[in-house]
């Protein structure tokens, strides 16, 4: 496995390096984590190891719960966000649980490690009018300048909003994941979990218009990629983010969101239209319904309408 960090300093003191490398390798092979997730876990562990080294520890078997709590408290005192603290605590619990299961330490001091509860902050989202205006302007741009890139950009925006895919999922789409007869797309999500997502008629029309000219951009380096960049290879997530930011910049009053904002807008608008939470969970590919509940919200207007329709004393 390629180490997320190749420098000796980042890998920490010698007593920690072998266990660090073995754990990251097990995460990659057993849990199929992305390179981005592996780098995050490596960084979390490196920060802890540096803290333990300053405390004079020379092996993980010497670590106790107070050591781990002091590490979290030190970060909290420096103003670290609760969401980051929660992720780092989870990484450390996973690491020490693995050390214990594999016989590297006699007991697991991280079992009782707790982090501050994460707040339920709702991310900003597009309202339906802004989404329509964004897509309408992108389509108008194709009418004025009918190039492969313009068609690709419309298809990207339509698919992000229609399917609620993560940007990595969209960039990873291959042609054999498209079902043209039923207008479905097979999405490969986190942990290599596959889900099937329906594609609306406008999005499928835009996708087909792009595929009709894809060959004018694609080179052999693109392979079976649905979306390709201007150099002909599979499109990069950074390019997709620029496309979304540029499209929203042309909509007066719209928040400056990236592809994840369109995913959230899709889920929100489904709920506003009456979709049930379980269906939205499946479309988004969340393993837990609690994640969907945090990730989406229902407008006050819809709640009031439901109350007035259903409550006998409304």
Buried (B, 14 or more C-beta within 10 A) or exposed (E): EEBBBEEEEBBBBEBBBEBBBBBBEBBBEEEEBEEEBBBBBBBBBBBBBBBBBEEEBEEBEBBEBEBBBBBBEEBBEEEBEBEBBBBBBBBBBBBBEBBBEEEBBEEBBBEEBEBBEBEEEEBEBBBEEBBEBBBEBBBEBBEEEEEBBBBBBBBBBBBBBBBBBBBBBBBBBEEEBBEEEEBBBBBBBBEEEEBEBBBBEBBBBBBBBBBEBBEEBBEEEBEEBBBBBEEBBBBBBEBBBEBBBEBBEEBEEBBEBBBBBBBBBBBBBBBBEEBEBEEBBEBBBBEEEEEBBBBBBEEEEBEEEEEEEEEEEE
